[in-house]
Amino acid sequence: MKSFEEIEVYQKAINSTVEIFKTTENSKFNHNIKNQLERAALSISNNIAEGFEMQSNKQLIKFLYISKGSSGECRNILKVAKEIDQISDS
C-alpha cells in the first residue's frame, strides 16, 4: 500500500466519522457529549493515518490500538447518549 487512504478500515473510519458529525449537527446533544464524541470519532482515522505515516509496522500497530480505543470510546459515548434519550437506535 502506498497511502493510508487505501486501507479499508481507514475508509470505514472516515465514513463513521462523517455519520457521527451529521448526527450531532442537527440534534439536541449536550455540548460536552457532542464535543467528546466528535473528537473520539476523528481520533480513529487520525491515528490510522499517523501510524501509517510512521513507516514502521511496530508504530502502525501501536496507533491501530489507539484507534481501537477511540472506537470503544465512541461506542460508550453513543450508549450514554442513547440512555439519556439524546439519540435513538436509528
PyMOL Python script that loads the backbone (N, CA, C, O; Angstrom):
from pymol import cmd

cmd.read_pdbstr("""\
ATOM      1  N   MET A   1       0.826  -1.178   0.000  1.00  0.00           N
ATOM      2  CA  MET A   1       0.000   0.000   0.000  1.00  0.00           C
ATOM      3  C   MET A   1       0.871   1.242   0.000  1.00  0.00           C
ATOM      4  O   MET A   1       1.902   1.318   0.669  1.00  0.00           O
ATOM      5  N   LYS A   2       0.419   2.200  -0.769  1.00  0.00           N
ATOM      6  CA  LYS A   2       1.188   3.438  -0.893  1.00  0.00           C
ATOM      7  C   LYS A   2       0.706   4.536   0.046  1.00  0.00           C
ATOM      8  O   LYS A   2       1.468   5.442   0.383  1.00  0.00           O
ATOM      9  N   SER A   3      -0.563   4.461   0.475  1.00  0.00           N
ATOM     10  CA  SER A   3      -1.088   5.516   1.338  1.00  0.00           C
ATOM     11  C   SER A   3      -2.129   4.942   2.291  1.00  0.00           C
ATOM     12  O   SER A   3      -2.731   3.901   2.027  1.00  0.00           O
ATOM     13  N   PHE A   4      -2.326   5.636   3.390  1.00  0.00           N
ATOM     14  CA  PHE A   4      -3.311   5.186   4.373  1.00  0.00           C
ATOM     15  C   PHE A   4      -4.724   5.260   3.823  1.00  0.00           C
ATOM     16  O   PHE A   4      -5.613   4.556   4.302  1.00  0.00           O
ATOM     17  N   GLU A   5      -4.942   6.104   2.823  1.00  0.00           N
ATOM     18  CA  GLU A   5      -6.277   6.217   2.229  1.00  0.00           C
ATOM     19  C   GLU A   5      -6.725   4.917   1.562  1.00  0.00           C
ATOM     20  O   GLU A   5      -7.920   4.716   1.342  1.00  0.00           O
ATOM     21  N   GLU A   6      -5.791   4.044   1.245  1.00  0.00           N
ATOM     22  CA  GLU A   6      -6.117   2.760   0.619  1.00  0.00           C
ATOM     23  C   GLU A   6      -6.560   1.704   1.631  1.00  0.00           C
ATOM     24  O   GLU A   6      -7.096   0.667   1.241  1.00  0.00           O
ATOM     25  N   ILE A   7      -6.347   1.949   2.904  1.00  0.00           N
ATOM     26  CA  ILE A   7      -6.661   0.960   3.941  1.00  0.00           C
ATOM     27  C   ILE A   7      -8.168   0.949   4.185  1.00  0.00           C
ATOM     28  O   ILE A   7      -8.766   1.991   4.455  1.00  0.00           O
ATOM     29  N   GLU A   8      -8.771  -0.220   4.090  1.00  0.00           N
ATOM     30  CA  GLU A   8     -10.223  -0.339   4.216  1.00  0.00           C
ATOM     31  C   GLU A   8     -10.728   0.175   5.568  1.00  0.00           C
ATOM     32  O   GLU A   8     -11.754   0.854   5.620  1.00  0.00           O
ATOM     33  N   VAL A   9     -10.038  -0.132   6.636  1.00  0.00           N
ATOM     34  CA  VAL A   9     -10.502   0.311   7.951  1.00  0.00           C
ATOM     35  C   VAL A   9     -10.423   1.837   8.068  1.00  0.00           C
ATOM     36  O   VAL A   9     -11.236   2.439   8.768  1.00  0.00           O
ATOM     37  N   TYR A  10      -9.477   2.456   7.406  1.00  0.00           N
ATOM     38  CA  TYR A  10      -9.401   3.924   7.386  1.00  0.00           C
ATOM     39  C   TYR A  10     -10.638   4.484   6.681  1.00  0.00           C
ATOM     40  O   TYR A  10     -11.263   5.423   7.174  1.00  0.00           O
ATOM     41  N   GLN A  11     -10.986   3.914   5.535  1.00  0.00           N
ATOM     42  CA  GLN A  11     -12.153   4.372   4.781  1.00  0.00           C
ATOM     43  C   GLN A  11     -13.434   4.233   5.610  1.00  0.00           C
ATOM     44  O   GLN A  11     -14.296   5.112   5.588  1.00  0.00           O
ATOM     45  N   LYS A  12     -13.550   3.117   6.342  1.00  0.00           N
ATOM     46  CA  LYS A  12     -14.716   2.909   7.201  1.00  0.00           C
ATOM     47  C   LYS A  12     -14.725   3.911   8.354  1.00  0.00           C
ATOM     48  O   LYS A  12     -15.783   4.400   8.750  1.00  0.00           O
ATOM     49  N   ALA A  13     -13.555   4.211   8.883  1.00  0.00           N
ATOM     50  CA  ALA A  13     -13.460   5.187   9.969  1.00  0.00           C
ATOM     51  C   ALA A  13     -13.917   6.566   9.489  1.00  0.00           C
ATOM     52  O   ALA A  13     -14.630   7.272  10.201  1.00  0.00           O
ATOM     53  N   ILE A  14     -13.506   6.938   8.294  1.00  0.00           N
ATOM     54  CA  ILE A  14     -13.939   8.228   7.729  1.00  0.00           C
ATOM     55  C   ILE A  14     -15.456   8.249   7.578  1.00  0.00           C
ATOM     56  O   ILE A  14     -16.106   9.225   7.952  1.00  0.00           O
ATOM     57  N   ASN A  15     -16.018   7.179   7.032  1.00  0.00           N
ATOM     58  CA  ASN A  15     -17.474   7.117   6.853  1.00  0.00           C
ATOM     59  C   ASN A  15     -18.204   7.218   8.194  1.00  0.00           C
ATOM     60  O   ASN A  15     -19.215   7.913   8.297  1.00  0.00           O
ATOM     61  N   SER A  16     -17.702   6.535   9.210  1.00  0.00           N
ATOM     62  CA  SER A  16     -18.318   6.587  10.534  1.00  0.00           C
ATOM     63  C   SER A  16     -18.225   7.990  11.126  1.00  0.00           C
ATOM     64  O   SER A  16     -19.181   8.486  11.723  1.00  0.00           O
ATOM     65  N   THR A  17     -17.085   8.614  10.958  1.00  0.00           N
ATOM     66  CA  THR A  17     -16.896   9.967  11.489  1.00  0.00           C
ATOM     67  C   THR A  17     -17.858  10.947  10.834  1.00  0.00           C
ATOM     68  O   THR A  17     -18.453  11.787  11.509  1.00  0.00           O
ATOM     69  N   VAL A  18     -18.008  10.839   9.520  1.00  0.00           N
ATOM     70  CA  VAL A  18     -18.944  11.708   8.805  1.00  0.00           C
ATOM     71  C   VAL A  18     -20.364  11.499   9.331  1.00  0.00           C
ATOM     72  O   VAL A  18     -21.095  12.468   9.534  1.00  0.00           O
ATOM     73  N   GLU A  19     -20.757  10.250   9.552  1.00  0.00           N
ATOM     74  CA  GLU A  19     -22.095   9.958  10.071  1.00  0.00           C
ATOM     75  C   GLU A  19     -22.287  10.528  11.469  1.00  0.00           C
ATOM     76  O   GLU A  19     -23.352  11.053  11.792  1.00  0.00           O
ATOM     77  N   ILE A  20     -21.255  10.422  12.294  1.00  0.00           N
ATOM     78  CA  ILE A  20     -21.345  10.975  13.650  1.00  0.00           C
ATOM     79  C   ILE A  20     -21.486  12.490  13.596  1.00  0.00           C
ATOM     80  O   ILE A  20     -22.308  13.060  14.313  1.00  0.00           O
ATOM     81  N   PHE A  21     -20.697  13.145  12.759  1.00  0.00           N
ATOM     82  CA  PHE A  21     -20.799  14.602  12.645  1.00  0.00           C
ATOM     83  C   PHE A  21     -22.172  15.016  12.127  1.00  0.00           C
ATOM     84  O   PHE A  21     -22.729  16.015  12.582  1.00  0.00           O
ATOM     85  N   LYS A  22     -22.718  14.264  11.187  1.00  0.00           N
ATOM     86  CA  LYS A  22     -24.062  14.567  10.681  1.00  0.00           C
ATOM     87  C   LYS A  22     -25.108  14.384  11.777  1.00  0.00           C
ATOM     88  O   LYS A  22     -26.051  15.169  11.882  1.00  0.00           O
ATOM     89  N   THR A  23     -24.938  13.354  12.584  1.00  0.00           N
ATOM     90  CA  THR A  23     -25.885  13.062  13.659  1.00  0.00           C
ATOM     91  C   THR A  23     -25.856  14.145  14.734  1.00  0.00           C
ATOM     92  O   THR A  23     -26.903  14.579  15.215  1.00  0.00           O
ATOM     93  N   THR A  24     -24.675  14.570  15.100  1.00  0.00           N
ATOM     94  CA  THR A  24     -24.567  15.564  16.175  1.00  0.00           C
ATOM     95  C   THR A  24     -24.898  16.972  15.695  1.00  0.00           C
ATOM     96  O   THR A  24     -25.218  17.844  16.504  1.00  0.00           O
ATOM     97  N   GLU A  25     -24.826  17.196  14.410  1.00  0.00           N
ATOM     98  CA  GLU A  25     -25.064  18.535  13.855  1.00  0.00           C
ATOM     99  C   GLU A  25     -26.489  19.029  14.101  1.00  0.00           C
ATOM    100  O   GLU A  25     -26.700  20.189  14.456  1.00  0.00           O
ATOM    101  N   ASN A  26     -27.442  18.158  13.912  1.00  0.00           N
ATOM    102  CA  ASN A  26     -28.844  18.564  13.985  1.00  0.00           C
ATOM    103  C   ASN A  26     -29.591  17.880  15.123  1.00  0.00           C
ATOM    104  O   ASN A  26     -30.758  17.516  14.976  1.00  0.00           O
ATOM    105  N   SER A  27     -28.930  17.709  16.237  1.00  0.00           N
ATOM    106  CA  SER A  27     -29.591  17.033  17.338  1.00  0.00           C
ATOM    107  C   SER A  27     -29.484  17.858  18.607  1.00  0.00           C
ATOM    108  O   SER A  27     -28.836  18.904  18.641  1.00  0.00           O
ATOM    109  N   LYS A  28     -30.128  17.368  19.634  1.00  0.00           N
ATOM    110  CA  LYS A  28     -30.137  18.072  20.915  1.00  0.00           C
ATOM    111  C   LYS A  28     -28.999  17.601  21.825  1.00  0.00           C
ATOM    112  O   LYS A  28     -29.140  17.598  23.048  1.00  0.00           O
ATOM    113  N   PHE A  29     -27.888  17.210  21.237  1.00  0.00           N
ATOM    114  CA  PHE A  29     -26.757  16.708  22.013  1.00  0.00           C
ATOM    115  C   PHE A  29     -26.273  17.732  23.033  1.00  0.00           C
ATOM    116  O   PHE A  29     -26.141  18.919  22.735  1.00  0.00           O
ATOM    117  N   ASN A  30     -26.016  17.252  24.221  1.00  0.00           N
ATOM    118  CA  ASN A  30     -25.311  18.037  25.226  1.00  0.00           C
ATOM    119  C   ASN A  30     -23.980  18.452  24.628  1.00  0.00           C
ATOM    120  O   ASN A  30     -23.311  17.635  23.995  1.00  0.00           O
ATOM    121  N   HIS A  31     -23.586  19.683  24.811  1.00  0.00           N
ATOM    122  CA  HIS A  31     -22.357  20.204  24.193  1.00  0.00           C
ATOM    123  C   HIS A  31     -21.129  19.365  24.561  1.00  0.00           C
ATOM    124  O   HIS A  31     -20.303  19.063  23.700  1.00  0.00           O
ATOM    125  N   ASN A  32     -21.013  18.995  25.820  1.00  0.00           N
ATOM    126  CA  ASN A  32     -19.846  18.211  26.250  1.00  0.00           C
ATOM    127  C   ASN A  32     -19.815  16.834  25.607  1.00  0.00           C
ATOM    128  O   ASN A  32     -18.755  16.369  25.187  1.00  0.00           O
ATOM    129  N   ILE A  33     -20.960  16.182  25.528  1.00  0.00           N
ATOM    130  CA  ILE A  33     -21.032  14.859  24.901  1.00  0.00           C
ATOM    131  C   ILE A  33     -20.727  14.973  23.413  1.00  0.00           C
ATOM    132  O   ILE A  33     -19.967  14.174  22.866  1.00  0.00           O
ATOM    133  N   LYS A  34     -21.320  15.965  22.762  1.00  0.00           N
ATOM    134  CA  LYS A  34     -21.089  16.174  21.330  1.00  0.00           C
ATOM    135  C   LYS A  34     -19.602  16.385  21.050  1.00  0.00           C
ATOM    136  O   LYS A  34     -19.049  15.760  20.145  1.00  0.00           O
ATOM    137  N   ASN A  35     -18.961  17.250  21.807  1.00  0.00           N
ATOM    138  CA  ASN A  35     -17.552  17.555  21.611  1.00  0.00           C
ATOM    139  C   ASN A  35     -16.686  16.304  21.800  1.00  0.00           C
ATOM    140  O   ASN A  35     -15.815  16.018  20.978  1.00  0.00           O
ATOM    141  N   GLN A  36     -16.925  15.569  22.877  1.00  0.00           N
ATOM    142  CA  GLN A  36     -16.119  14.377  23.146  1.00  0.00           C
ATOM    143  C   GLN A  36     -16.337  13.305  22.081  1.00  0.00           C
ATOM    144  O   GLN A  36     -15.383  12.656  21.653  1.00  0.00           O
ATOM    145  N   LEU A  37     -17.578  13.117  21.653  1.00  0.00           N
ATOM    146  CA  LEU A  37     -17.887  12.123  20.622  1.00  0.00           C
ATOM    147  C   LEU A  37     -17.213  12.478  19.304  1.00  0.00           C
ATOM    148  O   LEU A  37     -16.606  11.619  18.665  1.00  0.00           O
ATOM    149  N   GLU A  38     -17.316  13.725  18.900  1.00  0.00           N
ATOM    150  CA  GLU A  38     -16.703  14.141  17.638  1.00  0.00           C
ATOM    151  C   GLU A  38     -15.179  13.998  17.696  1.00  0.00           C
ATOM    152  O   GLU A  38     -14.561  13.563  16.724  1.00  0.00           O
ATOM    153  N   ARG A  39     -14.580  14.359  18.815  1.00  0.00           N
ATOM    154  CA  ARG A  39     -13.123  14.246  18.959  1.00  0.00           C
ATOM    155  C   ARG A  39     -12.685  12.779  18.933  1.00  0.00           C
ATOM    156  O   ARG A  39     -11.686  12.440  18.299  1.00  0.00           O
ATOM    157  N   ALA A  40     -13.432  11.909  19.622  1.00  0.00           N
ATOM    158  CA  ALA A  40     -13.092  10.484  19.643  1.00  0.00           C
ATOM    159  C   ALA A  40     -13.249   9.874  18.255  1.00  0.00           C
ATOM    160  O   ALA A  40     -12.416   9.074  17.829  1.00  0.00           O
ATOM    161  N   ALA A  41     -14.310  10.248  17.550  1.00  0.00           N
ATOM    162  CA  ALA A  41     -14.541   9.720  16.200  1.00  0.00           C
ATOM    163  C   ALA A  41     -13.419  10.144  15.261  1.00  0.00           C
ATOM    164  O   ALA A  41     -12.897   9.327  14.502  1.00  0.00           O
ATOM    165  N   LEU A  42     -13.055  11.398  15.309  1.00  0.00           N
ATOM    166  CA  LEU A  42     -11.981  11.901  14.457  1.00  0.00           C
ATOM    167  C   LEU A  42     -10.647  11.254  14.799  1.00  0.00           C
ATOM    168  O   LEU A  42      -9.803  11.064  13.924  1.00  0.00           O
ATOM    169  N   SER A  43     -10.459  10.920  16.050  1.00  0.00           N
ATOM    170  CA  SER A  43      -9.223  10.299  16.504  1.00  0.00           C
ATOM    171  C   SER A  43      -8.981   8.931  15.852  1.00  0.00           C
ATOM    172  O   SER A  43      -7.834   8.528  15.661  1.00  0.00           O
ATOM    173  N   ILE A  44     -10.042   8.231  15.518  1.00  0.00           N
ATOM    174  CA  ILE A  44      -9.895   6.898  14.922  1.00  0.00           C
ATOM    175  C   ILE A  44      -9.119   6.987  13.609  1.00  0.00           C
ATOM    176  O   ILE A  44      -8.082   6.342  13.457  1.00  0.00           O
ATOM    177  N   SER A  45      -9.610   7.770  12.675  1.00  0.00           N
ATOM    178  CA  SER A  45      -8.933   7.879  11.376  1.00  0.00           C
ATOM    179  C   SER A  45      -7.598   8.624  11.499  1.00  0.00           C
ATOM    180  O   SER A  45      -6.638   8.303  10.798  1.00  0.00           O
ATOM    181  N   ASN A  46      -7.540   9.616  12.392  1.00  0.00           N
ATOM    182  CA  ASN A  46      -6.276  10.334  12.587  1.00  0.00           C
ATOM    183  C   ASN A  46      -5.154   9.396  13.019  1.00  0.00           C
ATOM    184  O   ASN A  46      -4.033   9.498  12.522  1.00  0.00           O
ATOM    185  N   ASN A  47      -5.450   8.492  13.933  1.00  0.00           N
ATOM    186  CA  ASN A  47      -4.417   7.584  14.415  1.00  0.00           C
ATOM    187  C   ASN A  47      -4.023   6.530  13.385  1.00  0.00           C
ATOM    188  O   ASN A  47      -2.869   6.106  13.343  1.00  0.00           O
ATOM    189  N   ILE A  48      -4.963   6.109  12.563  1.00  0.00           N
ATOM    190  CA  ILE A  48      -4.613   5.193  11.466  1.00  0.00           C
ATOM    191  C   ILE A  48      -3.650   5.898  10.518  1.00  0.00           C
ATOM    192  O   ILE A  48      -2.631   5.332  10.123  1.00  0.00           O
ATOM    193  N   ALA A  49      -3.978   7.136  10.156  1.00  0.00           N
ATOM    194  CA  ALA A  49      -3.126   7.907   9.249  1.00  0.00           C
ATOM    195  C   ALA A  49      -1.749   8.153   9.868  1.00  0.00           C
ATOM    196  O   ALA A  49      -0.726   7.961   9.210  1.00  0.00           O
ATOM    197  N   GLU A  50      -1.725   8.573  11.120  1.00  0.00           N
ATOM    198  CA  GLU A  50      -0.452   8.866  11.773  1.00  0.00           C
ATOM    199  C   GLU A  50       0.416   7.616  11.891  1.00  0.00           C
ATOM    200  O   GLU A  50       1.617   7.666  11.625  1.00  0.00           O
ATOM    201  N   GLY A  51      -0.177   6.514  12.282  1.00  0.00           N
ATOM    202  CA  GLY A  51       0.580   5.267  12.399  1.00  0.00           C
ATOM    203  C   GLY A  51       1.148   4.809  11.073  1.00  0.00           C
ATOM    204  O   GLY A  51       2.287   4.347  11.007  1.00  0.00           O
ATOM    205  N   PHE A  52       0.360   4.935  10.012  1.00  0.00           N
ATOM    206  CA  PHE A  52       0.834   4.539   8.679  1.00  0.00           C
ATOM    207  C   PHE A  52       2.018   5.396   8.264  1.00  0.00           C
ATOM    208  O   PHE A  52       2.995   4.887   7.716  1.00  0.00           O
ATOM    209  N   GLU A  53       1.934   6.681   8.520  1.00  0.00           N
ATOM    210  CA  GLU A  53       2.989   7.597   8.094  1.00  0.00           C
ATOM    211  C   GLU A  53       4.296   7.422   8.870  1.00  0.00           C
ATOM    212  O   GLU A  53       5.335   7.931   8.449  1.00  0.00           O
ATOM    213  N   MET A  54       4.254   6.720   9.980  1.00  0.00           N
ATOM    214  CA  MET A  54       5.480   6.448  10.744  1.00  0.00           C
ATOM    215  C   MET A  54       6.396   5.478   9.999  1.00  0.00           C
ATOM    216  O   MET A  54       7.582   5.376  10.313  1.00  0.00           O
ATOM    217  N   GLN A  55       5.853   4.772   9.023  1.00  0.00           N
ATOM    218  CA  GLN A  55       6.594   3.836   8.176  1.00  0.00           C
ATOM    219  C   GLN A  55       7.308   2.758   8.983  1.00  0.00           C
ATOM    220  O   GLN A  55       8.429   2.359   8.667  1.00  0.00           O
ATOM    221  N   SER A  56       6.638   2.303  10.019  1.00  0.00           N
ATOM    222  CA  SER A  56       7.148   1.238  10.867  1.00  0.00           C
ATOM    223  C   SER A  56       5.962   0.377  11.272  1.00  0.00           C
ATOM    224  O   SER A  56       4.967   0.886  11.789  1.00  0.00           O
ATOM    225  N   ASN A  57       6.064  -0.925  11.039  1.00  0.00           N
ATOM    226  CA  ASN A  57       4.964  -1.811  11.417  1.00  0.00           C
ATOM    227  C   ASN A  57       4.672  -1.732  12.907  1.00  0.00           C
ATOM    228  O   ASN A  57       3.513  -1.773  13.321  1.00  0.00           O
ATOM    229  N   LYS A  58       5.720  -1.620  13.711  1.00  0.00           N
ATOM    230  CA  LYS A  58       5.547  -1.536  15.157  1.00  0.00           C
ATOM    231  C   LYS A  58       4.746  -0.286  15.522  1.00  0.00           C
ATOM    232  O   LYS A  58       3.839  -0.356  16.351  1.00  0.00           O
ATOM    233  N   GLN A  59       5.066   0.843  14.918  1.00  0.00           N
ATOM    234  CA  GLN A  59       4.346   2.089  15.183  1.00  0.00           C
ATOM    235  C   GLN A  59       2.912   2.031  14.651  1.00  0.00           C
ATOM    236  O   GLN A  59       1.984   2.508  15.303  1.00  0.00           O
ATOM    237  N   LEU A  60       2.738   1.446  13.466  1.00  0.00           N
ATOM    238  CA  LEU A  60       1.397   1.316  12.913  1.00  0.00           C
ATOM    239  C   LEU A  60       0.516   0.504  13.857  1.00  0.00           C
ATOM    240  O   LEU A  60      -0.619   0.891  14.136  1.00  0.00           O
ATOM    241  N   ILE A  61       1.030  -0.609  14.345  1.00  0.00           N
ATOM    242  CA  ILE A  61       0.257  -1.447  15.268  1.00  0.00           C
ATOM    243  C   ILE A  61      -0.099  -0.666  16.527  1.00  0.00           C
ATOM    244  O   ILE A  61      -1.231  -0.747  17.003  1.00  0.00           O
ATOM    245  N   LYS A  62       0.842   0.079  17.064  1.00  0.00           N
ATOM    246  CA  LYS A  62       0.592   0.901  18.253  1.00  0.00           C
ATOM    247  C   LYS A  62      -0.560   1.875  17.997  1.00  0.00           C
ATOM    248  O   LYS A  62      -1.464   2.000  18.823  1.00  0.00           O
ATOM    249  N   PHE A  63      -0.527   2.559  16.862  1.00  0.00           N
ATOM    250  CA  PHE A  63      -1.562   3.540  16.563  1.00  0.00           C
ATOM    251  C   PHE A  63      -2.895   2.892  16.211  1.00  0.00           C
ATOM    252  O   PHE A  63      -3.949   3.490  16.425  1.00  0.00           O
ATOM    253  N   LEU A  64      -2.858   1.671  15.674  1.00  0.00           N
ATOM    254  CA  LEU A  64      -4.113   0.950  15.432  1.00  0.00           C
ATOM    255  C   LEU A  64      -4.788   0.607  16.756  1.00  0.00           C
ATOM    256  O   LEU A  64      -6.013   0.660  16.859  1.00  0.00           O
ATOM    257  N   TYR A  65      -4.000   0.257  17.764  1.00  0.00           N
ATOM    258  CA  TYR A  65      -4.569   0.002  19.086  1.00  0.00           C
ATOM    259  C   TYR A  65      -5.166   1.278  19.682  1.00  0.00           C
ATOM    260  O   TYR A  65      -6.210   1.234  20.334  1.00  0.00           O
ATOM    261  N   ILE A  66      -4.511   2.395  19.461  1.00  0.00           N
ATOM    262  CA  ILE A  66      -5.066   3.669  19.935  1.00  0.00           C
ATOM    263  C   ILE A  66      -6.390   3.946  19.217  1.00  0.00           C
ATOM    264  O   ILE A  66      -7.352   4.394  19.840  1.00  0.00           O
ATOM    265  N   SER A  67      -6.436   3.679  17.912  1.00  0.00           N
ATOM    266  CA  SER A  67      -7.683   3.841  17.147  1.00  0.00           C
ATOM    267  C   SER A  67      -8.783   2.955  17.699  1.00  0.00           C
ATOM    268  O   SER A  67      -9.936   3.371  17.814  1.00  0.00           O
ATOM    269  N   LYS A  68      -8.414   1.733  18.038  1.00  0.00           N
ATOM    270  CA  LYS A  68      -9.386   0.794  18.611  1.00  0.00           C
ATOM    271  C   LYS A  68      -9.930   1.340  19.928  1.00  0.00           C
ATOM    272  O   LYS A  68     -11.122   1.213  20.209  1.00  0.00           O
ATOM    273  N   GLY A  69      -9.066   1.943  20.728  1.00  0.00           N
ATOM    274  CA  GLY A  69      -9.512   2.555  21.973  1.00  0.00           C
ATOM    275  C   GLY A  69     -10.485   3.692  21.726  1.00  0.00           C
ATOM    276  O   GLY A  69     -11.479   3.828  22.439  1.00  0.00           O
ATOM    277  N   SER A  70     -10.206   4.505  20.727  1.00  0.00           N
ATOM    278  CA  SER A  70     -11.108   5.603  20.378  1.00  0.00           C
ATOM    279  C   SER A  70     -12.446   5.082  19.883  1.00  0.00           C
ATOM    280  O   SER A  70     -13.487   5.695  20.121  1.00  0.00           O
ATOM    281  N   SER A  71     -12.415   3.957  19.200  1.00  0.00           N
ATOM    282  CA  SER A  71     -13.654   3.337  18.743  1.00  0.00           C
ATOM    283  C   SER A  71     -14.506   2.904  19.936  1.00  0.00           C
ATOM    284  O   SER A  71     -15.720   3.106  19.947  1.00  0.00           O
ATOM    285  N   GLY A  72     -13.864   2.313  20.932  1.00  0.00           N
ATOM    286  CA  GLY A  72     -14.580   1.935  22.148  1.00  0.00           C
ATOM    287  C   GLY A  72     -15.147   3.156  22.857  1.00  0.00           C
ATOM    288  O   GLY A  72     -16.261   3.119  23.379  1.00  0.00           O
ATOM    289  N   GLU A  73     -14.383   4.225  22.873  1.00  0.00           N
ATOM    290  CA  GLU A  73     -14.851   5.470  23.477  1.00  0.00           C
ATOM    291  C   GLU A  73     -16.111   5.968  22.765  1.00  0.00           C
ATOM    292  O   GLU A  73     -17.065   6.392  23.417  1.00  0.00           O
ATOM    293  N   CYS A  74     -16.116   5.918  21.446  1.00  0.00           N
ATOM    294  CA  CYS A  74     -17.308   6.333  20.680  1.00  0.00           C
ATOM    295  C   CYS A  74     -18.510   5.465  21.024  1.00  0.00           C
ATOM    296  O   CYS A  74     -19.609   5.971  21.249  1.00  0.00           O
ATOM    297  N   ARG A  75     -18.292   4.166  21.062  1.00  0.00           N
ATOM    298  CA  ARG A  75     -19.411   3.263  21.378  1.00  0.00           C
ATOM    299  C   ARG A  75     -19.976   3.567  22.762  1.00  0.00           C
ATOM    300  O   ARG A  75     -21.191   3.558  22.961  1.00  0.00           O
ATOM    301  N   ASN A  76     -19.089   3.834  23.711  1.00  0.00           N
ATOM    302  CA  ASN A  76     -19.540   4.145  25.061  1.00  0.00           C
ATOM    303  C   ASN A  76     -20.324   5.457  25.092  1.00  0.00           C
ATOM    304  O   ASN A  76     -21.386   5.531  25.710  1.00  0.00           O
ATOM    305  N   ILE A  77     -19.810   6.476  24.437  1.00  0.00           N
ATOM    306  CA  ILE A  77     -20.500   7.771  24.419  1.00  0.00           C
ATOM    307  C   ILE A  77     -21.859   7.639  23.754  1.00  0.00           C
ATOM    308  O   ILE A  77     -22.842   8.212  24.225  1.00  0.00           O
ATOM    309  N   LEU A  78     -21.922   6.881  22.654  1.00  0.00           N
ATOM    310  CA  LEU A  78     -23.206   6.681  21.975  1.00  0.00           C
ATOM    311  C   LEU A  78     -24.191   5.938  22.881  1.00  0.00           C
ATOM    312  O   LEU A  78     -25.386   6.233  22.867  1.00  0.00           O
ATOM    313  N   LYS A  79     -23.703   4.986  23.659  1.00  0.00           N
ATOM    314  CA  LYS A  79     -24.570   4.265  24.594  1.00  0.00           C
ATOM    315  C   LYS A  79     -25.115   5.220  25.655  1.00  0.00           C
ATOM    316  O   LYS A  79     -26.307   5.196  25.962  1.00  0.00           O
ATOM    317  N   VAL A  80     -24.252   6.048  26.206  1.00  0.00           N
ATOM    318  CA  VAL A  80     -24.699   7.031  27.198  1.00  0.00           C
ATOM    319  C   VAL A  80     -25.723   7.977  26.567  1.00  0.00           C
ATOM    320  O   VAL A  80     -26.764   8.256  27.163  1.00  0.00           O
ATOM    321  N   ALA A  81     -25.430   8.466  25.373  1.00  0.00           N
ATOM    322  CA  ALA A  81     -26.357   9.365  24.685  1.00  0.00           C
ATOM    323  C   ALA A  81     -27.717   8.710  24.471  1.00  0.00           C
ATOM    324  O   ALA A  81     -28.755   9.360  24.590  1.00  0.00           O
ATOM    325  N   LYS A  82     -27.702   7.437  24.159  1.00  0.00           N
ATOM    326  CA  LYS A  82     -28.965   6.719  23.969  1.00  0.00           C
ATOM    327  C   LYS A  82     -29.696   6.587  25.302  1.00  0.00           C
ATOM    328  O   LYS A  82     -30.910   6.783  25.361  1.00  0.00           O
ATOM    329  N   GLU A  83     -28.982   6.260  26.358  1.00  0.00           N
ATOM    330  CA  GLU A  83     -29.599   6.076  27.667  1.00  0.00           C
ATOM    331  C   GLU A  83     -30.225   7.362  28.206  1.00  0.00           C
ATOM    332  O   GLU A  83     -31.203   7.307  28.952  1.00  0.00           O
ATOM    333  N   ILE A  84     -29.678   8.502  27.839  1.00  0.00           N
ATOM    334  CA  ILE A  84     -30.252   9.773  28.309  1.00  0.00           C
ATOM    335  C   ILE A  84     -31.126  10.414  27.227  1.00  0.00           C
ATOM    336  O   ILE A  84     -31.411  11.611  27.266  1.00  0.00           O
ATOM    337  N   ASP A  85     -31.542   9.594  26.268  1.00  0.00           N
ATOM    338  CA  ASP A  85     -32.511   9.986  25.237  1.00  0.00           C
ATOM    339  C   ASP A  85     -32.049  11.138  24.352  1.00  0.00           C
ATOM    340  O   ASP A  85     -32.856  11.966  23.929  1.00  0.00           O
ATOM    341  N   GLN A  86     -30.746  11.189  24.073  1.00  0.00           N
ATOM    342  CA  GLN A  86     -30.263  12.195  23.123  1.00  0.00           C
ATOM    343  C   GLN A  86     -30.199  11.646  21.713  1.00  0.00           C
ATOM    344  O   GLN A  86     -30.159  12.408  20.747  1.00  0.00           O
ATOM    345  N   ILE A  87     -30.189  10.332  21.589  1.00  0.00           N
ATOM    346  CA  ILE A  87     -30.260   9.673  20.279  1.00  0.00           C
ATOM    347  C   ILE A  87     -31.120   8.422  20.424  1.00  0.00           C
ATOM    348  O   ILE A  87     -31.375   7.948  21.532  1.00  0.00           O
ATOM    349  N   SER A  88     -31.556   7.902  19.295  1.00  0.00           N
ATOM    350  CA  SER A  88     -32.317   6.654  19.278  1.00  0.00           C
ATOM    351  C   SER A  88     -31.475   5.592  18.570  1.00  0.00           C
ATOM    352  O   SER A  88     -30.399   5.887  18.050  1.00  0.00           O
ATOM    353  N   ASP A  89     -31.968   4.375  18.555  1.00  0.00           N
ATOM    354  CA  ASP A  89     -31.260   3.294  17.867  1.00  0.00           C
ATOM    355  C   ASP A  89     -31.066   3.575  16.386  1.00  0.00           C
ATOM    356  O   ASP A  89     -30.058   3.182  15.798  1.00  0.00           O
ATOM    357  N   SER A  90     -32.020   4.244  15.796  1.00  0.00           N
ATOM    358  CA  SER A  90     -31.908   4.514  14.357  1.00  0.00           C
ATOM    359  C   SER A  90     -30.816   5.522  14.088  1.00  0.00           C
ATOM    360  O   SER A  90     -30.572   5.875  12.934  1.00  0.00           O
TER     361      SER A  90
END
""", "prot")
cmd.dss("prot")
cmd.show_as("cartoon", "prot")
cmd.util.cbc("prot")
cmd.orient("prot")
